[in-house]
Amino acid sequence: MNYPTRLDLFLGGFMDKVFSLRKHYQPIDLARMLLREVTTNERKTLKQTFVPNILVVLLAEPDMERLEPIYREVVNDLKQTTEEFIERQELNMTGPLSLAMQASPELKKGQVRIKTSFTKGV
């Protein structure tokens, strides 16, 4: 991954921490977090770099309810943004990209957790 992209993802993460007192996240914030998680969890071989292809965004129940009216649009936008990023960075996946958002009763309002994993394609 090139230096400007890494710097942008780092600064985005730094700003997320500085402003972590926010009440809720916007979809663009979720996109930034997804891209950071994808690159943080990359696996390098001699010739290729693989990134997780299963992504699950966990939100607090009130935050999930707030996004419910536009859930499909947000998921599609996040998936497209992630796929374009992976392609631009010449990264590889072990199977098709799967992205979902779920409510988690363990999270407090404004908290976000992203789970990633690698799954082979069919």
N, CA, C and O atoms as a Tinker XYZ file with bonds, in Angstrom:
   488  protein
     1  N      0.851000   -1.167000    0.000000    73     2
     2  CA     0.000000    0.000000    0.000000    64     1     3
     3  C      0.897000    1.230000    0.000000    63     2     4     5
     4  O      1.925000    1.252000    0.677000    81     3
     5  N      0.515000    2.248000   -0.751000    73     3     6
     6  CA     1.364000    3.420000   -0.858000    64     5     7
     7  C      1.288000    4.283000    0.404000    63     6     8     9
     8  O      0.348000    4.188000    1.194000    81     7
     9  N      2.310000    5.128000    0.562000    73     7    10
    10  CA     2.441000    5.940000    1.766000    64     9    11
    11  C      1.268000    6.895000    1.984000    63    10    12    13
    12  O      0.753000    6.960000    3.100000    81    11
    13  N      0.815000    7.649000    0.955000    73    11    14
    14  CA    -0.317000    8.557000    1.185000    64    13    15
    15  C     -1.571000    7.841000    1.680000    63    14    16    17
    16  O     -2.306000    8.379000    2.508000    81    15
    17  N     -1.815000    6.647000    1.185000    73    15    18
    18  CA    -2.996000    5.901000    1.624000    64    17    19
    19  C     -2.851000    5.485000    3.080000    63    18    20    21
    20  O     -3.796000    5.607000    3.859000    81    19
    21  N     -1.675000    4.997000    3.451000    73    19    22
    22  CA    -1.449000    4.610000    4.846000    64    21    23
    23  C     -1.584000    5.821000    5.773000    63    22    24    25
    24  O     -2.170000    5.723000    6.851000    81    23
    25  N     -1.035000    6.962000    5.343000    73    23    26
    26  CA    -1.111000    8.174000    6.152000    64    25    27
    27  C     -2.561000    8.608000    6.326000    63    26    28    29
    28  O     -2.973000    8.980000    7.425000    81    27
    29  N     -3.333000    8.561000    5.246000    73    27    30
    30  CA    -4.743000    8.946000    5.313000    64    29    31
    31  C     -5.508000    8.044000    6.278000    63    30    32    33
    32  O     -6.300000    8.531000    7.084000    81    31
    33  N     -5.280000    6.745000    6.202000    73    31    34
    34  CA    -5.962000    5.813000    7.099000    64    33    35
    35  C     -5.528000    6.023000    8.549000    63    34    36    37
    36  O     -6.345000    5.937000    9.466000    81    35
    37  N     -4.226000    6.303000    8.754000    73    35    38
    38  CA    -3.726000    6.548000   10.103000    64    37    39
    39  C     -4.347000    7.805000   10.690000    63    38    40    41
    40  O     -4.839000    7.798000   11.819000    81    39
    41  N     -4.323000    8.886000    9.913000    73    39    42
    42  CA    -4.872000   10.142000   10.408000    64    41    43
    43  C     -6.369000   10.029000   10.665000    63    42    44    45
    44  O     -6.886000   10.607000   11.620000    81    43
    45  N     -7.060000    9.283000    9.812000    73    43    46
    46  CA    -8.485000    9.058000   10.044000    64    45    47
    47  C     -8.714000    8.347000   11.360000    63    46    48    49
    48  O     -9.624000    8.699000   12.110000    81    47
    49  N     -7.888000    7.342000   11.649000    73    47    50
    50  CA    -8.000000    6.620000   12.911000    64    49    51
    51  C     -7.670000    7.497000   14.103000    63    50    52    53
    52  O     -8.317000    7.411000   15.147000    81    51
    53  N     -6.655000    8.346000   13.944000    73    51    54
    54  CA    -6.275000    9.275000   15.003000    64    53    55
    55  C     -7.422000   10.234000   15.299000    63    54    56    57
    56  O     -7.764000   10.473000   16.457000    81    55
    57  N     -8.012000   10.779000   14.237000    73    55    58
    58  CA    -9.116000   11.717000   14.416000    64    57    59
    59  C    -10.327000   11.016000   15.034000    63    58    60    61
    60  O    -11.052000   11.617000   15.827000    81    59
    61  N    -10.546000    9.759000   14.679000    73    59    62
    62  CA   -11.641000    9.006000   15.299000    64    61    63
    63  C    -11.444000    8.941000   16.812000    63    62    64    65
    64  O    -12.403000    9.080000   17.572000    81    63
    65  N    -10.203000    8.731000   17.250000    73    63    66
    66  CA    -9.931000    8.635000   18.674000    64    65    67
    67  C    -10.052000    9.994000   19.354000    63    66    68    69
    68  O    -10.565000   10.086000   20.469000    81    67
    69  N     -9.582000   11.047000   18.690000    73    67    70
    70  CA    -9.659000   12.388000   19.260000    64    69    71
    71  C    -11.114000   12.793000   19.462000    63    70    72    73
    72  O    -11.474000   13.375000   20.485000    81    71
    73  N    -11.937000   12.480000   18.482000    73    71    74
    74  CA   -13.337000   12.874000   18.538000    64    73    75
    75  C    -14.249000   11.711000   18.934000    63    74    76    77
    76  O    -15.396000   11.639000   18.492000    81    75
    77  N    -13.743000   10.814000   19.758000    73    75    78
    78  CA   -14.518000    9.620000   20.107000    64    77    79
    79  C    -15.705000    9.925000   21.019000    63    78    80    81
    80  O    -16.458000    9.018000   21.376000    81    79
    81  N    -15.875000   11.166000   21.392000    73    79    82
    82  CA   -17.005000   11.529000   22.232000    64    81    83
    83  C    -18.280000   11.715000   21.423000    63    82    84    85
    84  O    -19.335000   12.012000   21.983000    81    83
    85  N    -18.188000   11.543000   20.125000    73    83    86
    86  CA   -19.366000   11.736000   19.281000    64    85    87
    87  C    -20.476000   10.766000   19.680000    63    86    88    89
    88  O    -20.231000    9.699000   20.243000    81    87
    89  N    -21.689000   11.171000   19.370000    73    87    90
    90  CA   -22.854000   10.367000   19.734000    64    89    91
    91  C    -23.092000    9.209000   18.775000    63    90    92    93
    92  O    -23.566000    8.150000   19.186000    81    91
    93  N    -22.767000    9.401000   17.505000    73    91    94
    94  CA   -22.964000    8.344000   16.517000    64    93    95
    95  C    -22.036000    8.578000   15.333000    63    94    96    97
    96  O    -21.494000    9.667000   15.145000    81    95
    97  N    -21.872000    7.532000   14.549000    73    95    98
    98  CA   -21.010000    7.604000   13.379000    64    97    99
    99  C    -21.840000    7.789000   12.125000    63    98   100   101
   100  O    -22.980000    7.332000   12.037000    81    99
   101  N    -21.244000    8.472000   11.155000    73    99   102
   102  CA   -21.827000    8.610000    9.828000    64   101   103
   103  C    -21.298000    7.458000    8.975000    63   102   104   105
   104  O    -20.255000    6.887000    9.297000    81   103
   105  N    -21.998000    7.105000    7.890000    73   103   106
   106  CA   -21.505000    6.031000    7.019000    64   105   107
   107  C    -20.077000    6.262000    6.512000    63   106   108   109
   108  O    -19.326000    5.302000    6.342000    81   107
   109  N    -19.697000    7.508000    6.272000    73   107   110
   110  CA   -18.328000    7.768000    5.800000    64   109   111
   111  C    -17.303000    7.382000    6.865000    63   110   112   113
   112  O    -16.207000    6.929000    6.535000    81   111
   113  N    -17.651000    7.556000    8.132000    73   111   114
   114  CA   -16.757000    7.137000    9.216000    64   113   115
   115  C    -16.619000    5.617000    9.239000    63   114   116   117
   116  O    -15.536000    5.084000    9.479000    81   115
   117  N    -17.725000    4.935000    8.987000    73   115   118
   118  CA   -17.691000    3.472000    8.938000    64   117   119
   119  C    -16.812000    2.996000    7.784000    63   118   120   121
   120  O    -16.082000    2.014000    7.921000    81   119
   121  N    -16.881000    3.692000    6.643000    73   119   122
   122  CA   -16.042000    3.329000    5.490000    64   121   123
   123  C    -14.570000    3.463000    5.851000    63   122   124   125
   124  O    -13.772000    2.583000    5.529000    81   123
   125  N    -14.206000    4.537000    6.504000    73   123   126
   126  CA   -12.809000    4.751000    6.898000    64   125   127
   127  C    -12.342000    3.639000    7.837000    63   126   128   129
   128  O    -11.231000    3.126000    7.702000    81   127
   129  N    -13.198000    3.274000    8.786000    73   127   130
   130  CA   -12.850000    2.201000    9.723000    64   129   131
   131  C    -12.689000    0.867000    9.004000    63   130   132   133
   132  O    -11.769000    0.105000    9.302000    81   131
   133  N    -13.580000    0.584000    8.061000    73   131   134
   134  CA   -13.485000   -0.666000    7.293000    64   133   135
   135  C    -12.168000   -0.752000    6.541000    63   134   136   137
   136  O    -11.494000   -1.782000    6.582000    81   135
   137  N    -11.796000    0.323000    5.853000    73   135   138
   138  CA   -10.555000    0.304000    5.073000    64   137   139
   139  C     -9.348000    0.123000    5.979000    63   138   140   141
   140  O     -8.392000   -0.565000    5.621000    81   139
   141  N     -9.397000    0.738000    7.147000    73   139   142
   142  CA    -8.287000    0.581000    8.091000    64   141   143
   143  C     -8.210000   -0.870000    8.577000    63   142   144   145
   144  O     -7.117000   -1.427000    8.672000    81   143
   145  N     -9.344000   -1.481000    8.882000    73   143   146
   146  CA    -9.358000   -2.879000    9.328000    64   145   147
   147  C     -8.865000   -3.824000    8.240000    63   146   148   149
   148  O     -8.126000   -4.770000    8.513000    81   147
   149  N     -9.279000   -3.562000    7.010000    73   147   150
   150  CA    -8.846000   -4.400000    5.882000    64   149   151
   151  C     -7.328000   -4.382000    5.781000    63   150   152   153
   152  O     -6.705000   -5.436000    5.660000    81   151
   153  N     -6.725000   -3.198000    5.829000    73   151   154
   154  CA    -5.270000   -3.109000    5.677000    64   153   155
   155  C     -4.530000   -3.588000    6.923000    63   154   156   157
   156  O     -3.431000   -4.133000    6.818000    81   155
   157  N     -5.112000   -3.393000    8.081000    73   155   158
   158  CA    -4.479000   -3.852000    9.317000    64   157   159
   159  C     -4.388000   -5.371000    9.361000    63   158   160   161
   160  O     -3.443000   -5.925000    9.923000    81   159
   161  N     -5.362000   -6.037000    8.773000    73   159   162
   162  CA    -5.422000   -7.499000    8.822000    64   161   163
   163  C     -4.924000   -8.178000    7.553000    63   162   164   165
   164  O     -5.250000   -9.339000    7.304000    81   163
   165  N     -4.147000   -7.475000    6.757000    73   163   166
   166  CA    -3.642000   -8.079000    5.515000    64   165   167
   167  C     -2.612000   -9.159000    5.823000    63   166   168   169
   168  O     -1.950000   -9.131000    6.860000    81   167
   169  N     -2.493000  -10.105000    4.903000    73   167   170
   170  CA    -1.516000  -11.199000    5.004000    64   169   171
   171  C     -0.698000  -11.211000    3.726000    63   170   172   173
   172  O     -1.246000  -11.259000    2.625000    81   171
   173  N      0.617000  -11.168000    3.879000    73   171   174
   174  CA     1.509000  -11.105000    2.721000    64   173   175
   175  C      2.125000  -12.462000    2.434000    63   174   176   177
   176  O      2.570000  -13.170000    3.338000    81   175
   177  N      2.139000  -12.808000    1.152000    73   175   178
   178  CA     2.875000  -13.977000    0.696000    64   177   179
   179  C      4.064000  -13.441000   -0.088000    63   178   180   181
   180  O      4.304000  -12.233000   -0.097000    81   179
   181  N      4.802000  -14.313000   -0.738000    73   179   182
   182  CA     5.943000  -13.840000   -1.516000    64   181   183
   183  C      5.527000  -12.954000   -2.684000    63   182   184   185
   184  O      6.255000  -12.031000   -3.049000    81   183
   185  N      4.372000  -13.222000   -3.269000    73   183   186
   186  CA     3.970000  -12.495000   -4.466000    64   185   187
   187  C      2.703000  -11.660000   -4.311000    63   186   188   189
   188  O      2.454000  -10.771000   -5.126000    81   187
   189  N      1.907000  -11.923000   -3.295000    73   187   190
   190  CA     0.614000  -11.251000   -3.187000    64   189   191
   191  C      0.329000  -10.814000   -1.753000    63   190   192   193
   192  O      0.918000  -11.313000   -0.794000    81   191
   193  N     -0.591000   -9.869000   -1.647000    73   191   194
   194  CA    -1.092000   -9.450000   -0.346000    64   193   195
   195  C     -2.584000   -9.741000   -0.305000    63   194   196   197
   196  O     -3.339000   -9.280000   -1.161000    81   195
   197  N     -3.001000  -10.506000    0.692000    73   195   198
   198  CA    -4.404000  -10.871000    0.841000    64   197   199
   199  C     -5.027000  -10.068000    1.976000    63   198   200   201
   200  O     -4.387000   -9.796000    2.992000    81   199
   201  N     -6.276000   -9.699000    1.782000    73   199   202
   202  CA    -7.026000   -8.990000    2.812000    64   201   203
   203  C     -8.294000   -9.782000    3.123000    63   202   204   205
   204  O     -8.752000  -10.572000    2.298000    81   203
   205  N     -8.861000   -9.573000    4.309000    73   203   206
   206  CA   -10.073000  -10.308000    4.672000    64   205   207
   207  C    -11.207000  -10.058000    3.676000    63   206   208   209
   208  O    -11.363000   -8.954000    3.156000    81   207
   209  N    -11.983000  -11.093000    3.428000    73   207   210
   210  CA   -13.113000  -10.932000    2.513000    64   209   211
   211  C    -14.461000  -11.022000    3.236000    63   210   212   213
   212  O    -15.510000  -10.846000    2.617000    81   211
   213  N    -14.432000  -11.289000    4.520000    73   211   214
   214  CA   -15.653000  -11.290000    5.319000    64   213   215
   215  C    -15.542000  -10.143000    6.327000    63   214   216   217
   216  O    -14.651000  -10.135000    7.177000    81   215
   217  N    -16.450000   -9.185000    6.220000    73   215   218
   218  CA   -16.433000   -8.008000    7.084000    64   217   219
   219  C    -17.800000   -7.857000    7.742000    63   218   220   221
   220  O    -18.830000   -7.873000    7.068000    81   219
   221  N    -17.795000   -7.712000    9.058000    73   219   222
   222  CA   -19.038000   -7.505000    9.796000    64   221   223
   223  C    -18.861000   -6.267000   10.674000    63   222   224   225
   224  O    -17.981000   -6.221000   11.534000    81   223
   225  N    -19.703000   -5.278000   10.444000    73   223   226
   226  CA   -19.689000   -4.046000   11.227000    64   225   227
   227  C    -20.714000   -4.210000   12.344000    63   226   228   229
   228  O    -21.905000   -4.387000   12.086000    81   227
   229  N    -20.245000   -4.150000   13.577000    73   227   230
   230  CA   -21.132000   -4.270000   14.733000    64   229   231
   231  C    -21.393000   -2.883000   15.305000    63   230   232   233
   232  O    -20.461000   -2.129000   15.588000    81   231
   233  N    -22.661000   -2.560000   15.470000    73   231   234
   234  CA   -23.078000   -1.265000   15.996000    64   233   235
   235  C    -23.938000   -1.472000   17.233000    63   234   236   237
   236  O    -24.548000   -2.526000   17.409000    81   235
   237  N    -23.979000   -0.460000   18.083000    73   235   238
   238  CA   -24.910000   -0.491000   19.206000    64   237   239
   239  C    -26.333000   -0.504000   18.654000    63   238   240   241
   240  O    -26.593000    0.017000   17.570000    81   239
   241  N    -27.231000   -1.093000   19.395000    73   239   242
   242  CA   -28.615000   -1.216000   18.921000    64   241   243
   243  C    -29.246000    0.122000   18.530000    63   242   244   245
   244  O    -29.914000    0.185000   17.497000    81   243
   245  N    -29.062000    1.212000   19.322000    73   243   246
   246  CA   -29.654000    2.494000   18.909000    64   245   247
   247  C    -29.060000    3.020000   17.599000    63   246   248   249
   248  O    -29.763000    3.631000   16.793000    81   247
   249  N    -27.768000    2.780000   17.393000    73   247   250
   250  CA   -27.123000    3.234000   16.154000    64   249   251
   251  C    -27.626000    2.437000   14.959000    63   250   252   253
   252  O    -27.820000    2.986000   13.875000    81   251
   253  N    -27.834000    1.153000   15.161000    73   251   254
   254  CA   -28.351000    0.309000   14.081000    64   253   255
   255  C    -29.775000    0.736000   13.722000    63   254   256   257
   256  O    -30.134000    0.786000   12.545000    81   255
   257  N    -30.569000    1.037000   14.725000    73   255   258
   258  CA   -31.936000    1.507000   14.479000    64   257   259
   259  C    -31.930000    2.810000   13.683000    63   258   260   261
   260  O    -32.776000    3.011000   12.812000    81   259
   261  N    -30.990000    3.684000   13.976000    73   259   262
   262  CA   -30.884000    4.966000   13.274000    64   261   263
   263  C    -30.562000    4.761000   11.800000    63   262   264   265
   264  O    -31.028000    5.524000   10.953000    81   263
   265  N    -29.769000    3.739000   11.484000    73   263   266
   266  CA   -29.390000    3.471000   10.093000    64   265   267
   267  C    -30.378000    2.556000    9.368000    63   266   268   269
   268  O    -30.285000    2.379000    8.154000    81   267
   269  N    -31.306000    1.987000   10.097000    73   267   270
   270  CA   -32.228000    1.007000    9.512000    64   269   271
   271  C    -32.937000    1.500000    8.244000    63   270   272   273
   272  O    -33.045000    0.729000    7.291000    81   271
   273  N    -33.425000    2.749000    8.187000    73   271   274
   274  CA   -34.127000    3.190000    6.972000    64   273   275
   275  C    -33.253000    3.185000    5.713000    63   274   276   277
   276  O    -33.763000    3.073000    4.598000    81   275
   277  N    -31.948000    3.306000    5.898000    73   275   278
   278  CA   -31.048000    3.331000    4.728000    64   277   279
   279  C    -30.044000    2.183000    4.773000    63   278   280   281
   280  O    -28.987000    2.256000    4.146000    81   279
   281  N    -30.370000    1.130000    5.509000    73   279   282
   282  CA   -29.454000    0.007000    5.711000    64   281   283
   283  C    -28.908000   -0.537000    4.392000    63   282   284   285
   284  O    -27.693000   -0.645000    4.223000    81   283
   285  N    -29.785000   -0.877000    3.469000    73   283   286
   286  CA   -29.358000   -1.494000    2.209000    64   285   287
   287  C    -28.416000   -0.565000    1.440000    63   286   288   289
   288  O    -27.398000   -1.013000    0.913000    81   287
   289  N    -28.750000    0.711000    1.376000    73   287   290
   290  CA   -27.913000    1.668000    0.653000    64   289   291
   291  C    -26.543000    1.809000    1.310000    63   290   292   293
   292  O    -25.523000    1.874000    0.624000    81   291
   293  N    -26.527000    1.857000    2.639000    73   291   294
   294  CA   -25.253000    1.993000    3.356000    64   293   295
   295  C    -24.381000    0.764000    3.130000    63   294   296   297
   296  O    -23.192000    0.898000    2.839000    81   295
   297  N    -24.951000   -0.425000    3.259000    73   295   298
   298  CA   -24.176000   -1.658000    3.058000    64   297   299
   299  C    -23.641000   -1.720000    1.628000    63   298   300   301
   300  O    -22.472000   -2.043000    1.417000    81   299
   301  N    -24.484000   -1.414000    0.652000    73   299   302
   302  CA   -24.029000   -1.435000   -0.748000    64   301   303
   303  C    -22.912000   -0.432000   -0.985000    63   302   304   305
   304  O    -21.940000   -0.736000   -1.677000    81   303
   305  N    -23.044000    0.770000   -0.413000    73   303   306
   306  CA   -22.018000    1.799000   -0.580000    64   305   307
   307  C    -20.713000    1.380000    0.090000    63   306   308   309
   308  O    -19.639000    1.544000   -0.489000    81   307
   309  N    -20.797000    0.843000    1.300000    73   307   310
   310  CA   -19.593000    0.395000    2.002000    64   309   311
   311  C    -18.909000   -0.745000    1.250000    63   310   312   313
   312  O    -17.682000   -0.785000    1.153000    81   311
   313  N    -19.695000   -1.653000    0.728000    73   311   314
   314  CA   -19.133000   -2.785000   -0.021000    64   313   315
   315  C    -18.446000   -2.295000   -1.292000    63   314   316   317
   316  O    -17.330000   -2.716000   -1.596000    81   315
   317  N    -19.102000   -1.416000   -2.028000    73   315   318
   318  CA   -18.516000   -0.892000   -3.264000    64   317   319
   319  C    -17.238000   -0.110000   -2.974000    63   318   320   321
   320  O    -16.242000   -0.260000   -3.683000    81   319
   321  N    -17.261000    0.718000   -1.943000    73   319   322
   322  CA   -16.078000    1.495000   -1.572000    64   321   323
   323  C    -14.924000    0.574000   -1.203000    63   322   324   325
   324  O    -13.785000    0.814000   -1.605000    81   323
   325  N    -15.209000   -0.476000   -0.442000    73   323   326
   326  CA   -14.174000   -1.426000   -0.031000    64   325   327
   327  C    -13.618000   -2.183000   -1.230000    63   326   328   329
   328  O    -12.404000   -2.349000   -1.343000    81   327
   329  N    -14.483000   -2.644000   -2.122000    73   327   330
   330  CA   -14.026000   -3.354000   -3.331000    64   329   331
   331  C    -13.150000   -2.458000   -4.197000    63   330   332   333
   332  O    -12.122000   -2.907000   -4.706000    81   331
   333  N    -13.541000   -1.198000   -4.373000    73   331   334
   334  CA   -12.745000   -0.268000   -5.179000    64   333   335
   335  C    -11.389000   -0.020000   -4.537000    63   334   336   337
   336  O    -10.375000    0.051000   -5.231000    81   335
   337  N    -11.364000    0.113000   -3.218000    73   335   338
   338  CA   -10.108000    0.319000   -2.504000    64   337   339
   339  C     -9.182000   -0.879000   -2.688000    63   338   340   341
   340  O     -7.995000   -0.708000   -2.968000    81   339
   341  N     -9.714000   -2.082000   -2.534000    73   339   342
   342  CA    -8.920000   -3.304000   -2.686000    64   341   343
   343  C     -8.351000   -3.393000   -4.096000    63   342   344   345
   344  O     -7.193000   -3.765000   -4.280000    81   343
   345  N     -9.157000   -3.057000   -5.078000    73   343   346
   346  CA    -8.698000   -3.093000   -6.471000    64   345   347
   347  C     -7.623000   -2.037000   -6.729000    63   346   348   349
   348  O     -6.604000   -2.326000   -7.355000    81   347
   349  N     -7.852000   -0.813000   -6.246000    73   347   350
   350  CA    -6.877000    0.276000   -6.448000    64   349   351
   351  C     -5.531000   -0.050000   -5.815000    63   350   352   353
   352  O     -4.480000    0.273000   -6.369000    81   351
   353  N     -5.572000   -0.689000   -4.656000    73   351   354
   354  CA    -4.339000   -1.011000   -3.941000    64   353   355
   355  C     -3.710000   -2.316000   -4.421000    63   354   356   357
   356  O     -2.677000   -2.739000   -3.902000    81   355
   357  N     -4.335000   -2.954000   -5.416000    73   355   358
   358  CA    -3.857000   -4.217000   -5.984000    64   357   359
   359  C     -3.721000   -5.303000   -4.914000    63   358   360   361
   360  O     -2.742000   -6.049000   -4.878000    81   359
   361  N     -4.729000   -5.366000   -4.048000    73   359   362
   362  CA    -4.786000   -6.383000   -3.010000    64   361   363
   363  C     -5.628000   -7.545000   -3.509000    63   362   364   365
   364  O     -6.325000   -7.418000   -4.516000    81   363
   365  N     -5.574000   -8.661000   -2.827000    73   363   366
   366  CA    -6.303000   -9.866000   -3.232000    64   365   367
   367  C     -7.166000  -10.367000   -2.087000    63   366   368   369
   368  O     -6.889000  -10.109000   -0.916000    81   367
   369  N     -8.220000  -11.091000   -2.453000    73   367   370
   370  CA    -9.082000  -11.744000   -1.472000    64   369   371
   371  C     -9.136000  -13.233000   -1.798000    63   370   372   373
   372  O     -8.906000  -13.639000   -2.937000    81   371
   373  N     -9.440000  -14.034000   -0.793000    73   371   374
   374  CA    -9.519000  -15.483000   -0.994000    64   373   375
   375  C    -10.878000  -15.919000   -1.514000    63   374   376   377
   376  O    -11.064000  -17.092000   -1.836000    81   375
   377  N    -11.813000  -15.018000   -1.602000    73   375   378
   378  CA   -13.162000  -15.287000   -2.102000    64   377   379
   379  C    -13.897000  -13.978000   -2.264000    63   378   380   381
   380  O    -13.316000  -12.915000   -2.046000    81   379
   381  N    -15.163000  -14.029000   -2.643000    73   379   382
   382  CA   -15.923000  -12.798000   -2.836000    64   381   383
   383  C    -16.090000  -12.025000   -1.526000    63   382   384   385
   384  O    -16.132000  -12.611000   -0.444000    81   383
   385  N    -16.182000  -10.719000   -1.644000    73   383   386
   386  CA   -16.356000   -9.863000   -0.478000    64   385   387
   387  C    -17.774000   -9.996000    0.076000    63   386   388   389
   388  O    -18.754000   -9.923000   -0.665000    81   387
   389  N    -17.864000  -10.192000    1.382000    73   387   390
   390  CA   -19.147000  -10.226000    2.077000    64   389   391
   391  C    -19.102000   -9.168000    3.168000    63   390   392   393
   392  O    -18.184000   -9.147000    3.988000    81   391
   393  N    -20.096000   -8.291000    3.173000    73   391   394
   394  CA   -20.133000   -7.219000    4.156000    64   393   395
   395  C    -21.532000   -7.148000    4.760000    63   394   396   397
   396  O    -22.531000   -7.152000    4.040000    81   395
   397  N    -21.590000   -7.084000    6.077000    73   395   398
   398  CA   -22.875000   -6.988000    6.772000    64   397   399
   399  C    -22.737000   -6.052000    7.965000    63   398   400   401
   400  O    -21.642000   -5.846000    8.488000    81   399
   401  N    -23.850000   -5.496000    8.379000    73   399   402
   402  CA   -23.909000   -4.692000    9.606000    64   401   403
   403  C    -24.898000   -5.371000   10.541000    63   402   404   405
   404  O    -25.963000   -5.824000   10.122000    81   403
   405  N    -24.523000   -5.432000   11.821000    73   403   406
   406  CA   -25.378000   -6.090000   12.808000    64   405   407
   407  C    -25.409000   -5.275000   14.088000    63   406   408   409
   408  O    -24.440000   -4.597000   14.430000    81   407
   409  N    -26.520000   -5.346000   14.788000    73   407   410
   410  CA   -26.620000   -4.728000   16.107000    64   409   411
   411  C    -25.961000   -5.650000   17.127000    63   410   412   413
   412  O    -26.082000   -6.873000   17.049000    81   411
   413  N    -25.272000   -5.052000   18.073000    73   411   414
   414  CA   -24.645000   -5.825000   19.143000    64   413   415
   415  C    -25.088000   -5.254000   20.488000    63   414   416   417
   416  O    -24.821000   -4.090000   20.783000    81   415
   417  N    -25.763000   -6.063000   21.304000    73   415   418
   418  CA   -26.212000   -5.572000   22.611000    64   417   419
   419  C    -25.048000   -5.267000   23.554000    63   418   420   421
   420  O    -25.235000   -4.594000   24.568000    81   419
   421  N    -23.859000   -5.751000   23.231000    73   419   422
   422  CA   -22.686000   -5.525000   24.074000    64   421   423
   423  C    -22.113000   -4.122000   23.910000    63   422   424   425
   424  O    -21.374000   -3.650000   24.773000    81   423
   425  N    -22.451000   -3.448000   22.802000    73   423   426
   426  CA   -21.883000   -2.137000   22.520000    64   425   427
   427  C    -22.780000   -1.022000   23.030000    63   426   428   429
   428  O    -24.007000   -1.127000   23.023000    81   427
   429  N    -22.130000    0.056000   23.477000    73   427   430
   430  CA   -22.857000    1.246000   23.905000    64   429   431
   431  C    -23.036000    2.168000   22.705000    63   430   432   433
   432  O    -22.309000    2.069000   21.717000    81   431
   433  N    -23.999000    3.054000   22.802000    73   431   434
   434  CA   -24.270000    3.995000   21.723000    64   433   435
   435  C    -22.982000    4.715000   21.327000    63   434   436   437
   436  O    -22.250000    5.218000   22.180000    81   435
   437  N    -22.720000    4.756000   20.028000    73   435   438
   438  CA   -21.523000    5.406000   19.506000    64   437   439
   439  C    -20.329000    4.476000   19.359000    63   438   440   441
   440  O    -19.317000    4.870000   18.779000    81   439
   441  N    -20.422000    3.253000   19.868000    73   439   442
   442  CA   -19.320000    2.302000   19.735000    64   441   443
   443  C    -19.495000    1.474000   18.467000    63   442   444   445
   444  O    -20.608000    1.120000   18.079000    81   443
   445  N    -18.371000    1.180000   17.840000    73   443   446
   446  CA   -18.360000    0.374000   16.623000    64   445   447
   447  C    -17.269000   -0.674000   16.764000    63   446   448   449
   448  O    -16.184000   -0.383000   17.267000    81   447
   449  N    -17.551000   -1.878000   16.326000    73   447   450
   450  CA   -16.541000   -2.939000   16.288000    64   449   451
   451  C    -16.635000   -3.594000   14.916000    63   450   452   453
   452  O    -17.730000   -3.804000   14.393000    81   451
   453  N    -15.497000   -3.910000   14.345000    73   451   454
   454  CA   -15.484000   -4.555000   13.036000    64   453   455
   455  C    -14.777000   -5.897000   13.170000    63   454   456   457
   456  O    -13.648000   -5.976000   13.654000    81   455
   457  N    -15.462000   -6.949000   12.733000    73   455   458
   458  CA   -14.874000   -8.292000   12.717000    64   457   459
   459  C    -14.493000   -8.613000   11.279000    63   458   460   461
   460  O    -15.243000   -8.330000   10.345000    81   459
   461  N    -13.322000   -9.204000   11.118000    73   459   462
   462  CA   -12.866000   -9.585000    9.779000    64   461   463
   463  C    -12.424000  -11.039000    9.795000    63   462   464   465
   464  O    -11.994000  -11.561000   10.824000    81   463
   465  N    -12.535000  -11.680000    8.646000    73   463   466
   466  CA   -12.024000  -13.042000    8.512000    64   465   467
   467  C    -11.778000  -13.358000    7.042000    63   466   468   469
   468  O    -12.251000  -12.663000    6.143000    81   467
   469  N    -11.032000  -14.416000    6.834000    73   467   470
   470  CA   -10.724000  -14.904000    5.496000    64   469   471
   471  C    -11.536000  -16.172000    5.263000    63   470   472   473
   472  O    -11.536000  -17.074000    6.102000    81   471
   473  N    -12.221000  -16.246000    4.139000    73   471   474
   474  CA   -12.964000  -17.446000    3.776000    64   473   475
   475  C    -12.696000  -17.749000    2.318000    63   474   476   477
   476  O    -12.732000  -16.851000    1.477000    81   475
   477  N    -12.427000  -19.015000    2.009000    73   475   478
   478  CA   -12.191000  -19.402000    0.618000    64   477   479
   479  C    -13.463000  -19.290000   -0.193000    63   478   480   481
   480  O    -14.566000  -19.511000    0.308000    81   479
   481  N    -13.287000  -18.941000   -1.457000    73   479   482
   482  CA   -14.418000  -18.877000   -2.377000    64   481   483
   483  C    -14.919000  -20.266000   -2.718000    63   482   484   485
   484  O    -14.209000  -21.258000   -2.553000    81   483
   485  N    -16.132000  -20.320000   -3.189000    73   483   486
   486  CA   -16.751000  -21.606000   -3.537000    64   485   487
   487  C    -16.323000  -22.033000   -4.919000    63   486   488
   488  O    -16.737000  -23.090000   -5.394000    81   487
